[in-house]
Amino acid sequence: MSPYVPTRLCDEHVELEPLRPGHAPALEAAAADGELWNLWFTSAPAPGQARAYVEKALQGQADGVMLPFAVRERSSGEIVGTTRYYEIVPELPRLAIGYTWYARRWQKSHLNTACKRLLLRHAFETLRCVAVEFHTDHRNLDSQRALERLGAHRDGVLRAHKRRPDGSLRDTVCYSILACEWPDVDRWLGLRLQRLAAPPTR
């Protein structure tokens, strides 16, 4: 049996649930927090498009190239965004993490660190990946800095690699983490998560 099956991942901060059609209304509400569809660097669905967005992700899952998740913040119980594995290459194995977005109120919080740690841990420790990739727009400097804070290595740039939603061509900056690097990355993410999730001192 293939290990690339819908799987629930969770810790004390966040729960990653296998994406299903019933998540569409909650994702539409999450995307409305900040009108994320207007941001050139996100894949968040516009109003009325969440169901089609979920269906497309699930088609990628049926084709064996994606595993999409809904992100549930545990303290509130709310669905606050989505993320996924994609470009799965079982022969190596190797995959990418992306299509990630969160409601504005959860951006730049501990949430992204918690999600990435869960996804990386499952990829390296359960799926036994040799490497995990990340791709981002060359203009998205915040994303590049965030990936470097995760401990990812900048591998290079694929020029004129994809089209943005507005039709313009984007260069894609590629990052990766290798299996041999995961223990150090895991420790660093644990320390970072403790700091970000700690209550403010008075």
C-alpha positions in Angstrom: 0.0 0.0 0.0 1.3 3.5 -0.9 2.3 5.7 2.1 1.0 8.7 0.1 -2.5 8.6 1.5 -4.6 11.3 3.3 -3.2 11.6 6.8 -4.1 13.7 9.8 -1.1 15.5 11.4 -1.3 17.4 14.7 0.5 18.9 17.7 -0.6 21.2 20.5 -0.8 24.2 18.1 -2.3 23.0 14.9 -4.1 20.2 13.2 -3.6 19.4 9.5 -6.7 17.6 8.2 -6.9 15.8 4.9 -8.7 18.3 2.6 -12.3 17.5 1.7 -15.2 19.3 -0.1 -16.8 20.2 3.3 -13.8 22.5 4.0 -14.7 24.9 1.2 -16.9 27.3 3.2 -14.4 27.6 6.0 -11.6 28.2 3.5 -13.6 30.9 1.8 -14.1 32.6 5.1 -10.4 32.3 5.9 -9.4 33.8 2.6 -11.8 36.7 3.2 -9.6 37.7 6.2 -7.3 40.0 4.4 -8.9 39.5 0.9 -6.0 37.1 0.2 -7.1 36.6 -3.5 -5.9 40.1 -4.2 -2.3 39.3 -3.1 -0.2 38.5 -6.2 1.8 35.9 -4.3 -0.9 33.7 -3.0 -3.1 31.0 -4.5 -6.1 31.7 -2.2 -9.5 31.4 -3.9 -11.6 34.4 -4.7 -15.2 34.6 -3.4 -17.3 31.8 -4.9 -14.2 29.9 -6.0 -13.3 27.8 -2.9 -15.2 24.7 -4.0 -13.5 24.6 -7.3 -10.2 25.3 -5.6 -10.8 22.2 -3.3 -11.9 20.1 -6.2 -8.7 20.9 -8.2 -6.5 20.0 -5.2 -8.4 16.7 -4.7 -7.9 15.9 -8.4 -4.2 16.3 -7.8 -4.6 13.9 -4.9 -6.4 11.4 -7.1 -3.7 11.7 -9.7 -1.1 10.8 -7.0 0.9 14.0 -7.2 -0.6 16.0 -4.3 -1.7 15.6 -0.7 -3.7 18.7 0.4 -4.5 19.7 3.9 -6.9 22.1 5.7 -5.2 23.9 8.6 -7.1 24.0 11.8 -5.8 26.3 14.6 -6.3 24.2 17.8 -7.0 26.9 20.4 -9.9 28.4 18.4 -10.9 25.2 16.5 -11.1 27.3 13.3 -10.0 26.4 9.8 -7.5 29.2 9.0 -5.9 28.1 5.8 -4.5 25.3 3.7 -1.2 23.7 2.6 -0.2 20.6 0.7 2.5 18.2 -0.5 2.9 18.3 -4.3 5.3 17.2 -7.0 5.5 13.8 -5.2 8.2 11.6 -6.7 7.7 8.2 -4.9 10.7 6.6 -6.6 13.2 8.6 -4.7 11.1 9.6 -2.6 11.0 13.4 -2.8 8.2 16.0 -2.6 7.5 19.7 -2.3 5.6 21.7 0.3 3.6 24.7 -0.8 0.2 26.1 -1.9 0.3 27.5 1.6 -1.8 30.4 2.8 -3.4 31.5 6.1 -6.0 34.1 7.2 -4.4 37.4 7.8 -4.8 37.3 11.6 -2.6 34.2 11.7 0.2 35.3 9.4 3.6 35.9 11.0 2.5 33.9 14.0 3.7 30.6 15.3 1.2 28.8 13.0 3.5 28.5 9.9 6.4 27.2 12.0 4.1 24.5 13.5 2.7 23.5 10.2 6.1 23.2 8.5 7.5 21.2 11.3 4.6 18.7 11.1 4.9 18.4 7.4 8.7 18.0 7.4 8.6 15.5 10.2 6.0 13.3 8.4 8.0 13.7 5.1 11.3 12.7 6.5 10.4 10.3 9.4 7.3 8.5 7.9 7.6 8.9 4.2 11.4 8.6 4.3 12.0 11.4 1.8 15.5 12.1 0.7 14.7 15.8 0.2 11.8 18.2 0.5 11.5 21.2 -1.8 10.0 24.7 -1.5 9.3 27.0 -4.4 8.4 30.7 -4.3 8.1 33.7 -6.5 11.4 35.6 -6.9 9.6 38.8 -6.0 8.3 37.4 -2.7 11.2 38.3 -0.4 9.2 37.7 2.7 8.6 34.0 1.7 12.3 33.6 0.8 13.3 35.0 4.2 10.8 32.7 5.9 12.2 29.6 4.1 15.8 30.6 5.1 14.6 30.9 8.7 13.3 27.3 8.4 16.8 26.2 7.6 16.2 25.5 3.9 19.0 25.8 1.4 18.6 28.1 -1.6 19.3 25.9 -4.7 18.7 28.3 -7.5 16.2 30.1 -9.8 14.1 28.7 -12.6 13.6 31.6 -14.9 10.2 32.2 -16.7 9.0 29.1 -14.8 5.3 29.8 -14.3 2.6 32.3 -14.9 1.1 34.3 -12.1 -2.7 34.6 -11.8 -2.5 37.9 -13.7 -0.7 36.2 -16.6 2.7 37.6 -16.0 5.7 35.3 -16.0 7.4 34.5 -12.7 10.9 33.3 -11.9 10.7 30.6 -9.2 13.3 30.5 -6.4 13.9 26.9 -5.3 14.9 25.8 -1.8 15.4 22.3 -0.3 16.1 20.5 3.0 17.9 17.1 2.8 17.2 14.1 5.0 20.6 14.4 6.7 19.8 18.0 7.6 16.5 17.3 9.2 17.6 16.6 12.8 19.2 20.0 13.0 16.3 21.7 11.3 13.9 19.9 13.7 15.7 21.2 16.8 15.8 24.7 15.4 12.1 24.7 14.6 11.3 23.4 18.1 13.2 26.2 19.7 11.6 28.8 17.3 8.2 27.4 18.0 8.7 27.6 21.8 9.7 31.3 21.4 6.9 32.3 19.0 4.1 30.5 20.9 5.2 31.6 24.4 2.8 34.1 26.1 4.1 37.6 26.2 6.0 38.6 29.4 4.6 41.4 31.5 
